[in-house]
């Protein structure tokens, strides 16, 4: 029997100099909303701008922290 292991993956982008990048799904979980809500917030420019690596949509960890604290990004 196979076990399913879920983990939070972070990515590093050359332009971010070691900044942790969080996937859309994990960003939604951290903020406490659905992925669809993240898309709505992005459309209204009410959420930090994501980075794209290939087809992945990623957010800087520091941007998410600032958003959750209510600070401007």
C-alpha positions as CSV (number, residue, x, y, z in Angstrom):
1,X,0.0,0.0,0.0
2,X,1.3,3.4,-0.9
3,X,1.2,6.4,1.5
4,X,0.4,9.8,0.2
5,X,2.7,12.4,1.6
6,X,1.7,16.1,1.3
7,X,4.3,18.7,1.8
8,X,4.6,22.4,1.4
9,X,7.0,23.1,-1.4
10,X,8.9,26.3,-1.8
11,X,10.9,27.3,-4.9
12,X,13.8,29.7,-5.4
13,X,13.9,32.0,-8.3
14,X,17.2,33.5,-9.5
15,X,15.8,37.0,-9.4
16,X,14.6,36.6,-5.8
17,X,18.0,35.9,-4.3
18,X,17.0,33.1,-2.0
19,X,13.5,34.4,-1.2
20,X,11.0,31.6,-0.6
21,X,8.3,31.2,-3.2
22,X,5.0,29.6,-2.2
23,X,2.6,27.9,-4.6
24,X,-0.9,29.3,-5.2
25,X,-2.5,26.4,-3.3
26,X,-0.2,26.8,-0.3
27,X,-0.6,30.6,-0.4
28,X,-4.4,30.1,-0.3
29,X,-4.1,27.8,2.7
30,X,-1.8,30.2,4.5
31,X,-4.2,33.1,4.0
32,X,-7.3,30.9,4.8
33,X,-9.1,31.3,1.5
34,X,-9.7,29.1,-1.6
35,X,-7.6,29.2,-4.7
36,X,-10.5,30.7,-6.6
37,X,-10.6,33.6,-4.1
38,X,-6.9,34.2,-4.7
39,X,-7.7,34.5,-8.4
40,X,-10.5,37.0,-7.7
41,X,-8.2,39.0,-5.4
42,X,-5.5,39.1,-8.2
43,X,-8.1,40.3,-10.7
44,X,-9.0,43.2,-8.5
45,X,-5.3,43.9,-7.7
46,X,-6.0,43.3,-4.0
47,X,-3.4,40.5,-3.6
48,X,0.4,40.5,-4.0
49,X,1.6,40.1,-7.6
50,X,2.7,36.5,-8.3
51,X,5.8,35.3,-10.0
52,X,5.5,32.7,-12.8
53,X,8.0,29.9,-13.4
54,X,6.8,28.0,-16.4
55,X,3.1,27.2,-15.6
56,X,3.5,27.6,-11.9
57,X,2.0,30.6,-10.1
58,X,4.2,31.5,-7.1
59,X,4.1,34.1,-4.4
60,X,7.0,35.6,-2.4
61,X,6.8,34.5,1.2
62,X,7.6,38.0,2.4
63,X,4.7,39.4,0.3
64,X,2.3,37.0,1.8
65,X,3.4,37.9,5.3
66,X,3.0,41.6,4.5
67,X,-0.5,41.0,3.1
68,X,-1.6,39.0,6.2
69,X,-0.3,41.8,8.5
70,X,-2.3,44.3,6.4
71,X,0.7,46.1,5.0
72,X,1.0,47.3,1.4
73,X,3.0,45.2,-1.0
